[in-house]
């Protein structure tokens, strides 16, 4: 199971905007939010969605310029 902060290899299935990435491409990604609830010691919990930040292959540099969320 992957956790926030892990690097994974992903295939693009759905896009919001058609720009630098195309459907079916393989990219390295950094997990930023995970659907599984994580409860912290202070009683707060994490987000309820899966989100990743796409990275350029093998360079580990961020592909996007702005992040929302």
C-alpha positions in Angstrom: 0.0 0.0 0.0 1.3 3.4 -0.9 1.3 6.4 1.5 1.6 10.2 0.9 5.2 11.0 0.1 5.8 7.8 -1.9 7.0 7.8 -5.5 4.9 5.5 -7.9 4.7 4.9 -11.6 1.3 5.8 -13.1 -0.5 5.7 -16.4 -2.6 8.7 -17.3 -6.3 7.7 -17.5 -8.2 11.0 -17.3 -7.2 14.6 -17.9 -8.7 18.0 -16.9 -6.8 20.0 -19.5 -5.0 18.8 -22.6 -1.5 20.3 -22.3 1.9 18.5 -21.6 0.4 15.1 -20.9 -1.5 12.7 -23.1 -3.7 9.7 -22.2 -1.8 6.5 -21.8 1.6 8.0 -21.0 3.6 6.6 -18.2 4.9 9.1 -15.6 6.6 9.1 -12.2 4.3 10.6 -9.6 4.5 11.7 -6.0 1.4 10.8 -3.8 0.1 13.9 -2.1 -3.3 12.7 -0.7 -4.6 9.2 -0.1 -8.2 8.1 0.1 -7.6 5.9 3.1 -8.2 7.9 6.2 -5.1 8.7 8.3 -5.7 9.8 11.9 -2.9 11.8 13.4 -1.9 12.0 17.1 -3.7 15.3 17.6 -7.0 13.8 16.4 -7.2 15.3 12.9 -7.6 13.2 9.8 -6.3 13.4 6.3 -8.1 14.1 3.0 -10.7 11.8 1.3 -9.3 11.8 -2.3 -6.4 10.3 -4.1 -4.1 12.9 -5.6 -0.7 12.8 -7.1 1.8 15.3 -8.5 3.3 14.2 -11.9 7.0 14.3 -12.2 9.2 14.3 -15.3 10.6 10.8 -15.9 13.7 10.0 -14.0 14.5 13.7 -13.4 12.1 14.0 -10.5 11.2 17.6 -11.4 7.6 18.7 -11.2 5.8 18.7 -14.5 3.1 21.3 -13.6 3.4 24.9 -12.8 0.4 25.5 -10.5 -1.3 23.2 -8.0 -4.8 23.5 -6.6 -6.2 21.8 -3.6 
